[in-house]
Amino acid sequence: MWALGFLLHFLIIQPVVQVDSKGTWCYDSQDPKCGPTHWKELAPACGGPAQSPINIDLRLVQRDNTLGPFIFQGYDSAPADPWLLENDGHTVLLRVNSCRQSCPAIRGAGLPSPEYRLLQLHFHWGSPGHEGSEHSLDEKRGSMEMHVVHMNTKYQSMKEAQSHPDGFAVLAVLLLEEDRDNTNFSAIVSGLKNLSSPGVSVNLTSIFPLASLLPSALGLLRYYRYSGSLTTPGCDPAVLWTVFENTIPIGRAQVAQFQTVPQTGPPGLHPRPLRDNFRPQQPLGGRRISASPGASIRSSVAQKPHHPTLSCLHLAFLGLGVGLRLWDGP
């Protein structure tokens, strides 16, 4: 048990965003010479097929009735140990310091067995006045995007998981800017001011259940699934993506705080703020995008007619089910 706990602790403290980087990489906003068009020089997979992010064209998605509710473990209560917030020079990461018992995990929703254990969550954002999500729905992007990253527990290490198409499961939530702050993000936003330079990490002064950052119970039933990749080098095609249809609000002032997080810069100079830390969208190719029973579609292919009243009842019962599962313990 001690060895398993040590392994899980090791896995959780490793940021996915730096997987397989064998040299310097960056976003165009940092330096076009090491931006996304050059990533394939560091990691060949970045120039290969099945890459992410993508635009989800609702005319192309196909309904999949096997994409049922998620089952969340450990998402309903605050963690035993404080959250660790880190500026790694490319994004802001949030993770639990250790995970000895009742580690947050997900299963169900068409994901392979046995389950996917939480590694970390992180954010992508734009520059002032510009959208910064990586994915889009019918070309509509969000001000920001949150990625909740999990690893398949049947693999013993991140390196092993990277070599399998079901190695990781990432939940993607688009955040839409509005005037009023979203108090669910207050603890994270308050910690940003302490991330004075890349490599700095701080314990959050308050902790919270992960469920508070996700869509509502009904919103968790509306999602799209496709096979893709990590969106940073090494761009391994090892991710089962879940992109939720329902967006989450975030305050304009809160977005502005993310846009002040400092990035890596030349020694001796005041660091510039990190902005536009998102990868350009990639070709879909021949991949299929599946829609859960509750998600919207605009397919040109004839679909079975849905009775509005029955559809609402169906969603209501599914919502009750996911609500019960969300509060399950280990």
Secondary structure, DSSP 4 states (H G I P E B T S, - for coil): -HHHHHHHHHHHTS-GGGTT--S----TTT-GGGSGGGHHHH-GGGGSSS-S--EE-TTT-EE-TT---EEEES-SS--SS-EEEEE-SS-EEEEES--SSS--EEEETTPPSS-EEEEEEEEEE-STTS---S-EETTB--SEEEEEEEEETTSSSHHHHHTSTTSEEEEEEEEEEESS--GGGHHHHHHHTT--STT-EEE-SS---GGGGSPPTTGGG-EEEEEE--SSTT--S-EEEEEESS-EEEEHHHHHHHTT-B----TTSPPPBP----PPP---TT---EE-TTS----SS------HHHHHHHHHHHHHHHHHHHT---
